[in-house]
Amino acid sequence: MIDLLRKSASIQIRISDRGLVLSDVQLESLFDRYKQLDSGNDDRSNTTGVALAIVKAIIEAHGGTIQAELNERGERGENTEAEENKIAQLKKDFLAMIGHELRAPLESILLTTEEVLADKSSALPDAAKSHVSSVNDNVRRMLSFANDLLNAQNMESDSLK
């Protein structure tokens, strides 16, 4: 279940998942890349993967915060098929948005900055070239981040097949 709450100057998105029940120690590791969540067995499905670490980095890069907490009863529940389908569709929509709304503009900015930097006849002052170079570096980093997110999703999809 996903809830959206507006709180003065911020927005809180609450996602409820009735999957694994995690201890407080496991919750602290939830946003670590590929952290094994000890469940008493050697099941690979109890690793954190990379997606939540990437989500946390994106949120924090924009001045936000993310946290995980146990539900009121600390119980495990099973998602209904309808809930699973809704979750899958939301994930698909989010990744489509990343691909279209984030990657396309970033690639356009990257192309533009590369053209400016490659133009040897430009009368652009060195300070301006330095700024364009900085924009180019930051766009590359953001594009790499978006690609990592999409690649992680593709790896997850491949592992489910």
N, C-alpha and C positions, 0 to 999 in steps of 0.2 A: 504494500500500500504506500502511496506517495501523497504527502500532504505539503501544501505550500502555505506558509504563514508570513504575513508582513508584520514586521516589528520595527516601528519608527523608521530609522534610516537603513534598515537591513531587511533581508528576506531570509527566512529559514525554510529549508527544504528537509522534510523528514521522510526517510524511507524506512519502512518496517519490513523486516525479513524474518520469517519464521523458520529459518534453516537451522544451522548448527547452534547449539547453546555453547557460548564461550565463557570462560572464567574471566575474572578481572585481568589476570596476567596475560591471557590470550588477546583480550581486547586491546591491550597496550601495543601488541605486535601486529595488529590488524592492518596497519598502513605501511608495514615494512615489505620490501620486495622479497618474494619467494621465501617467506618465513614459514617454517614447519610449525603448525599448531598441534602440540602434543595431545593426542587423543587416546593414547594407550595402544595404538596400532600403527602400522607403517603405511597408512593409506595416503597416497599422493593427493587425494581430493581435499586433504586438510592443510594445504599450503595456501598462503595468501596470494600468490601470483604477483602480477605487476600492476594491474588495473587500478586498485585503490591507492597505490603509491603515486601513480601518475595523476589521479584525480586530486589527491591531497596537494601535490606540487602545483597543479593548475590553480586550485582554490587559494592556496597561500600566496602564489605569485600575484593574485588579484586582491590581496589584503583580507581574504576571508579565512574562516576556520572550518574544520571538519572534526567530528568526533563520533565515537560509537558508544552505545550504552546497551545494557541488557534490558529486555522488556520487563514489564512490571512483575511478571511471575517467574522470569528466567526459564521459561519452558520452551521446548521445541515443538513446533507445529508443522504441518505439511501444507504447502501451497496447493490450492485447487488448480485444476487444469486451466481454468479461465484466468486465474492470477498468473500462472506461469506464462500463458500466452500474452497477457498484458505486459508483463515484465520483458518478455522477448521483443515485443513490438516497440516498447519504449527504448530499449537498448538499440534496436535497429534504427529507430528514428533519430536518436542521439548521434549515432555514428554517421548517419547520412548528413546530419547537420554539420558535424565536424568536417566531413568531406567537402561539402558545398560552401557552407558559410564561413569556414575558417581557412581551409587549404586554398581555395581558389583566390581569395583576396591576397593571402600571403604570397602565393606564387606570382601574382601580378606585381606586388610591391617588390619582390625579389628581382624579377625581370627588369623593372624600372631602375632599381638601384644599381644593378649590374651594368646596365647600359650607361648610366651616368658615370660610373667609376671607370668604364672601359673607354670613354670618350676622351682621347688624349688632347683633342683640340679645344676642350672646354676651358672657359676662362673662370671656372669655379674656384674661389679662394680655397686654400689648403684647409682652413677651419671648416668650411662647408663640406669639402670632400671627406674630412674626418667624421663629420656628423652622418653623412650618407653611408660611409663605411660602417659606422656603429649601427645604423638602422639595418643595413644589410646583414650584419652579424646576428642581431637580435631576431630578425625575420627568419634567418636560417635555423636558429635555435628553436623558435616557436613551431616552424614547419616540421622540424625533426621530432619535436614533442608530439605533434598531431599525428605524424606518421607512426611513431612508437605506439600510440594509443590504438590506432587502426590495425597495426601489425599484431599487437597483443590480442585484439578481438579475433583476427583471422586465425591466429594460432589456437585460441580457445575453441573457435568453431570447428577447426580441423580435428582437434582432439576429441570432440563430441561425436564425430562421424564414425 
